[in-house]
Amino acid sequence: MPVITFEMTPMTKDQKQQIAREFTDTVVRTTGVPEKSVYVLFHENTAEHIAVGDTLLCDTQWYKNQQKEG
């Protein structure tokens, strides 16, 4: 039973569905295990709970730019 854990900032239901579909397809194609045996776990963390080095993600310029675009 393959288990994939994916950690990221919050995502939409559609984004999670697409990620689950693509991860599952890849695992099934590569290993031959049945689709129903693949588990994808989503752990969503707010930007205040993630640090890149000693800087919180919410304080990075990249994140600020993403917030403007999104």
Residue frames as qw, qx, qy, qz and C-alpha x, y, z in Angstrom:
[[0.000, 0.890, 0.455, 0.000, 0.00, 0.00, 0.00],
 [0.439, 0.256, -0.009, 0.861, 1.88, 3.11, -1.19],
 [0.207, -0.862, -0.394, 0.244, 1.32, 6.21, 0.94],
 [0.413, 0.412, 0.085, 0.808, 2.25, 9.63, -0.43],
 [0.269, -0.758, -0.388, 0.450, 2.35, 12.59, 1.93],
 [0.349, 0.538, 0.241, 0.729, 2.14, 16.03, 0.32],
 [0.314, -0.676, -0.365, 0.558, 2.75, 19.14, 2.43],
 [0.257, 0.367, 0.295, 0.844, 2.02, 22.62, 1.16],
 [0.180, 0.111, 0.265, -0.941, 0.17, 25.81, 1.89],
 [0.520, 0.377, 0.625, -0.444, -3.65, 25.52, 1.63],
 [0.001, -0.063, 0.739, 0.670, -4.99, 24.33, -1.73],
 [0.635, 0.083, -0.031, -0.768, -8.40, 24.16, -3.32],
 [0.792, 0.030, 0.569, -0.220, -10.32, 20.91, -3.54],
 [0.776, 0.623, -0.017, -0.093, -9.76, 20.90, -7.32],
 [0.215, 0.761, -0.602, 0.106, -6.00, 21.29, -6.87],
 [0.474, -0.361, 0.767, -0.237, -5.90, 18.40, -4.39],
 [0.855, 0.288, 0.371, -0.220, -7.98, 16.23, -6.73],
 [0.639, 0.723, -0.262, -0.021, -5.60, 16.90, -9.63],
 [0.026, -0.662, 0.725, -0.189, -2.52, 16.17, -7.50],
 [0.671, -0.144, 0.674, -0.274, -4.08, 12.95, -6.16],
 [0.848, 0.476, 0.149, -0.178, -5.00, 11.86, -9.69],
 [0.511, 0.749, -0.416, 0.063, -1.54, 12.53, -11.10],
 [0.231, -0.553, 0.763, -0.242, 0.35, 10.97, -8.17],
 [0.776, 0.023, 0.567, -0.276, -1.89, 7.89, -8.28],
 [0.797, 0.589, -0.041, -0.129, -1.53, 7.52, -12.04],
 [0.280, 0.738, -0.602, 0.122, 2.26, 7.69, -11.73],
 [0.422, -0.386, 0.770, -0.283, 2.41, 5.14, -8.91],
 [0.843, 0.228, 0.413, -0.258, 0.08, 2.71, -10.71],
 [0.697, 0.686, -0.201, -0.057, 1.96, 3.07, -14.00],
 [0.162, 0.715, -0.652, 0.194, 5.38, 2.68, -12.35],
 [0.267, -0.331, 0.841, -0.333, 4.68, -0.09, -9.82],
 [0.418, -0.078, -0.812, -0.401, 1.62, -1.87, -11.17],
 [0.018, 0.213, 0.804, -0.554, -0.23, -1.69, -7.84],
 [0.005, 0.657, 0.715, 0.241, -4.02, -1.29, -7.97],
 [0.010, 0.564, 0.078, 0.822, -5.29, 2.31, -7.93],
 [0.614, -0.657, -0.225, -0.374, -7.38, 1.65, -4.82],
 [0.828, -0.334, -0.248, 0.376, -4.25, 0.76, -2.83],
 [0.425, 0.300, -0.081, 0.850, -2.64, 4.21, -3.29],
 [0.306, -0.819, -0.429, 0.228, -3.18, 6.69, -0.46],
 [0.339, 0.468, -0.018, 0.816, -2.42, 10.41, -0.83],
 [0.401, -0.692, -0.470, 0.374, -2.35, 12.42, 2.40],
 [0.221, 0.708, 0.081, 0.665, -2.54, 16.22, 2.28],
 [0.486, -0.558, -0.369, 0.564, -1.04, 18.23, 5.11],
 [0.207, 0.788, 0.204, 0.543, -1.85, 21.90, 4.68],
 [0.515, -0.439, -0.280, 0.681, 0.19, 24.45, 6.56],
 [0.128, 0.977, 0.167, -0.016, -0.33, 28.18, 6.61],
 [0.559, 0.645, -0.205, 0.479, 2.62, 30.31, 5.56],
 [0.304, -0.778, 0.348, -0.426, 3.15, 31.27, 9.20],
 [0.860, -0.351, 0.354, -0.109, 3.92, 27.62, 10.01],
 [0.887, 0.297, 0.115, 0.335, 6.63, 27.13, 7.36],
 [0.223, -0.869, 0.276, 0.345, 10.15, 28.52, 7.49],
 [0.804, 0.522, -0.071, 0.275, 12.71, 28.67, 4.71],
 [0.475, 0.313, -0.417, 0.708, 15.97, 28.80, 6.60],
 [0.217, -0.297, -0.586, 0.722, 15.36, 31.34, 9.33],
 [0.237, 0.086, -0.102, -0.962, 12.61, 33.23, 7.49],
 [0.485, 0.355, 0.704, -0.378, 8.92, 32.44, 7.76],
 [0.348, 0.322, 0.714, 0.515, 7.39, 31.74, 4.36],
 [0.059, 0.869, 0.491, -0.011, 4.86, 34.53, 4.90],
 [0.220, -0.864, 0.098, 0.441, 7.75, 37.01, 5.12],
 [0.530, -0.110, 0.572, 0.616, 9.43, 36.00, 1.85],
 [0.229, 0.441, -0.238, -0.834, 9.14, 38.13, -1.25],
 [0.158, -0.013, -0.892, -0.424, 8.13, 35.06, -3.26],
 [0.050, -0.470, -0.854, 0.218, 5.12, 34.46, -1.00],
 [0.099, 0.595, 0.236, -0.762, 4.12, 38.12, -1.07],
 [0.202, 0.306, -0.550, -0.750, 4.25, 38.05, -4.88],
 [0.127, -0.192, -0.954, -0.193, 2.14, 34.87, -4.94],
 [0.030, 0.552, 0.667, -0.500, -0.49, 36.54, -2.76],
 [0.179, 0.524, -0.098, -0.827, -0.71, 39.49, -5.19],
 [0.229, 0.189, -0.755, -0.585, -1.08, 37.17, -8.19],
 [0.130, -0.240, -0.962, 0.013, -3.56, 34.78, -6.58]]
